[in-house]
Amino acid sequence: MTDFEICAGGATRCGPDWHSIGWLPQPEHKLYIISSGTARYAIPGQEVALRPERLYLIPGGGRHRYGPAADMQVHWLHLRILSPAVEQQMAGRARIQEWPLGDWRWWQPVWESIPSWLQQRDLAGELRLQALLAMVLGAAIANAVPKNQLDPRLDAAVRWMDAQCCRHPSLEAAARIAGLAPAVFHRRFSAAVGCTPRSWLESRRLDHARRLLRQDGSSVQDVAAACGYANPFHFSRVMRRRLGASPQQLRARWAAGTP
């Protein structure tokens, strides 16, 4: 299993209409490679000017505000971190990080291949993009505030929970995988990951729902059922509460190619 997966990407020219309406939840991490133009991007406690010839890693999991852009040309990827250990280390520096693009020029053919990879979804192209992301994440973690290593028993349990998230896995079973009593597992999980196991599972179900909504034309009802929500109206309410948008609104944003 890889430590992360690519959720979306593109090469987009952004103008004044590229802006958020206030603060929006952004569960995925973002890689932006700016070749021209400018824009503003903010997370709580930090706002940066996106500038040409810079590479940016923007942490997900919180609320973001961005735009407007002034003729900004950007190659971009959205990614989801699968490894609890990597996610924990990334949380050690929940800041927008940036590097001069010259430091990454060797990777230019890789990021310029994002549009063709989106059309073909070939394995070779995906592996090259994953290599670029692994290098960026490695640089980000090297700059992060050191954190204690995640207990390997929790890592195994969390990976199992992730694989079973749409089936409402038993937290007692997860605790057994970790070799811990349920109460001890709940306490150690919450301390290590930053939220309760149930809140984490709901976030993972919504991650899966977003991928299904993006990838095919399934109805909202079918996506809700595939992600463990018996009631599509409840599913839409949860998505709006957690992500700030309904399934239909998310599809509209993706159709517009919003990075």
C-alpha positions, 0 to 999 in steps of 0.5 A: 500500500502506498502512503498517499493517493492522487485524488485530482489534478490539472493544468489551469489558468485562473482569473478573477473568478477563482476565489472562495466564498469565505472559508471552505473546508478542504480535506485534501492536501494540495500541490501547486506549481505556479508558472505565471500570475499571482493569487492569495491563499490563506489557512487559519493563521497564515496567508501567502501570496502565490507567486510565479516560479514557486512550488507550494504544498498546502495542508488539508484537513482545515478551512481555506480561503483563496483568490482572486487570481491574476492570470495564474497558470498552475499545475496542481494535484490534490492528494490524500495521505493514507499512512497515519504515520505520515499524516501525523508527521505532516501535522507537525507543521500545518503551514503552507510550505513553498520552495523556489521552482528552480530547486525542482526543475528536474521534475518539470517533465513530470508535472507538465505531464499531469494533463495527459495523465488525467486523460490516460490514467496510465500506471507509468505516469501515476508512478512518476507523479507519486515520486514527485509527491513523495519528494515534496512530502519528504521535504515537508516532513524534514521541515516539520516540528518533530513529533513522536513516532506513531505506535505501529499497532495503531498504524495497523489498526488505522489501515484496517479501519480505512479499508473497512470505513464504508462498512462501519467497522467495529471499533472493538475489532480495531482495538483487538488488531492494535492489541489494546483495550477499547478504552485505551485504543480510543484514548491513544487514537484520539491523542495521536490522530487528533480526532475520535475514531468515529469522526475519523471514520466519517471523514474517510467515508466522505473522502470515498464519496468525493472520489465516487462523485468525481469519477463517474456519473452515479446518482447521489443515492448510489454514492451514499449507499456505496459509502455506508449511508442508508439515507441520501438526504442524511448523506447530503446533510453530512457532506454539507456540514463537513465539507461546506458543499452539497454533492451537486455543488462539489460536482459543479466545482470539479466540472469547472476545473477548480484547482 
